[in-house]
Amino acid sequence: RRDCISLDQAQASFRVMDIAASKGFINFTVQIAALEQLKVSEACQCSSRKVQHRQKSLPKASKPKLKPKTFTVDMATSQFVREEYDLYCKYQLKVHNDAEAAVNRSDYSRFLVESPIPSAPITDASANTDEDSLACAGGENPTTHGGDCDDAWPGSFNLPFDVPGFTGFGTFHQQYRIDGKLVAVGIVDVLPGCLSSKYLFWDPDYAFLELGKVSALVEMAFVVQAKSKLARNVPASGVVRMRHYYQGYYLHTCPKMVYKSQYKPCEMLCPACLSWISFDAALKERFDASNGHLESLCASPAECKSRQAQAQARGIDSLPSPGDESKVLVDSDAVDDVLIAVRHPDGRLFLRKYRDIKKAIPLQEEVAQRIAEWISSCGPSLAKQIAYHF
């Protein structure tokens, strides 16, 4: 079939099958389907233009406004709460990869609910988190871990939420909630001289919030306002002096504990002289070089000895060093009564009193001396509760 169409249409839209000149005209042979496609295409383009025009004429939809969330921190005396226990189980299973059978209520209660610290409420120290209560009394500020670098602490914490008020001493659970949903629980011991941060567990679904850092700031702010309240409510004898924020033990090679040294000022207790040593760049380098194993945190033996003398002058006894005391213990019942962990060749571990196996131990005198030094360091009472292994 032959149709007469314009050259422009032919070149633009159709597949030309044949060209012939006849009676003064140039005739093109094209596929009729292409003509139908042109009409459909034009119709689609026209429809698209109408849709685009209609879309442009419509007003732009406004973005939905996000409702602000409410973040709260509450504090209550230590007791078993099912909601907290369920969150603890979720945390242990997903964060620490504990086996489900290893997480149970009795262990949880023994670890985080039961406490040897008696509750001692102070009724006239009402909860208050205004600006005055967040200011340090007497111009002194608390320190992390317990040292004397007071001036480095801020006088107040401008947190965008209320901090629980100080009501007394004891073990408490701090509940962190977002719109009423429990997302973290911090267990703290509030003592006359410090707040000791015991443990924190949080909802793994909210890991991106880094609630561990939030809880540290809350606990520091609590120390600041608690000290202010104690200054107003405790007699001027100064017996109770809230000053310090204690974060517990520190293991330099444990990634989960490194964060503790990031809060400044930070001090650590030297096990050799029982003095607080500033955690500065030099001490960090020594930790790195020793892979986290330091017998003394002091810069030199002379400094450690000097600090030890100063501590003793203040009435603080340092850890006993191996010497006369351990020599006396060698032939005493204290050494004979120590439990020794003995491993059988098949891998099993047995506990036997030293008196029952000492004759079969080579280098008996050397071993007895080492046990005596260990007893003098940790004390006879604790030594009876720990199995010694060598």
C-alpha positions, 0 to 999 in steps of 0.5 A, a space after each residue: 500500500 502506498 500513502 502520500 506523507 511529508 518528507 519530514 515525517 518519513 525521515 523522522 518516524 517511518 521506515 522507508 521501504 521504497 522511493 519512486 518518481 511519478 508524475 512530478 511527485 516523489 512517492 515513498 513506500 513505508 510501513 503502515 504500522 509505523 504510522 499507527 505508532 506515530 499516532 500512539 506516540 503523539 497521543 502518549 506525549 500529549 498525555 504526558 505533557 498534560 500530566 506534567 502540567 497538572 502536576 506542576 499546577 498542584 501545590 507541593 505536599 508539605 513534609 510531615 513534621 516529626 513529633 519530638 521524643 521525650 527522653 527521661 531518666 528515673 532512679 529507684 532503689 534496687 529491686 527486681 523489675 521484670 521489665 528490666 530483667 527482660 531488657 537485660 536478657 536481650 542485651 546479654 544475648 545480642 551484645 555479649 552473645 551469651 547462651 540463652 541457658 546461661 542467662 537466668 533470673 537468679 544470676 541476674 538478681 545476685 549480680 545486679 539486684 542484691 546489694 550489701 550496701 544498706 539503704 540510707 535515705 536523706 529525707 530533707 534532700 528533695 529532688 531538684 535539678 535546677 541550675 543552683 543544684 547543679 552548681 558545685 558547692 564551695 567552688 570544688 568539683 568532683 573528679 573521675 576515679 577519686 583524685 585531687 584535680 578538682 578545677 578541671 571539672 565543670 561547675 554544671 552540666 547543661 544536659 537537655 533533660 532532667 537528672 535524677 535527684 539525690 535522695 540518699 545512699 544505697 544501690 539504685 537502678 537508673 532507668 533511661 526511657 524514650 517516650 516511656 519505652 525502657 532503653 537502658 538501665 544503669 546500676 549505681 552505688 551511691 556512697 558517702 564519698 562517690 558514685 560508683 558506676 556498677 553496670 549498664 545494659 541497653 537495648 541493642 536496637 538503640 545502639 546507635 545512640 551510644 547510651 553508655 556515654 549518655 549514662 556517664 554524663 548523667 552519673 557525673 551530673 548526679 555527683 555534682 548536684 548530690 554534692 551540692 545537696 549534701 553541703 546544704 543538708 549534712 552538718 558542717 562536720 564534713 563527714 560526708 563529702 561527695 566528690 568522686 565519680 568511680 567507673 570501676 576497674 580498668 583493663 587497658 587491653 579490653 576494648 569495652 573498658 578503654 572508654 573509661 579513660 576518655 573522660 577527663 580529668 581521669 585518674 587511676 589508683 596505683 596498686 603499689 602506693 595506693 595513690 591516684 595517678 593522672 592518666 596522661 599521654 605518658 601513662 598511656 604510652 607505658 600501658 601500650 608498651 607493657 601490653 597493659 601490665 604495670 605493677 606501678 603507675 608512678 613514673 619511677 620507683 622513687 616517685 612510687 616510694 615517695 607517694 607511698 610514704 605520703 599515703 601512710 602519713 595520711 593513715 592509708 596503709 599500702 599493700 604489704 610487700 613480700 617481706 617479713 610478713 610473708 616469711 612468718 606465713 611460710 610455716 603457718 597454717 594459713 599457707 597449709 589451708 590454701 586451696 590449690 588447683 591441681 590439673 590431672 593429666 586427663 584435663 580435669 581440675 581438682 582442689 586440694 589443700 596445700 598441706 595435703 599435696 606439698 610433699 609431692 611438689 618439687 621446690 616446696 620451699 619456693 612454692 610456699 614462699 610464693 603462696 605466702 606472698 600472695 596471702 600477704 597481698 590479698 589477706 588471709 580471709 580472701 585467700 581462703 576463698 580463692 584457689 591458688 594455681 601455679 
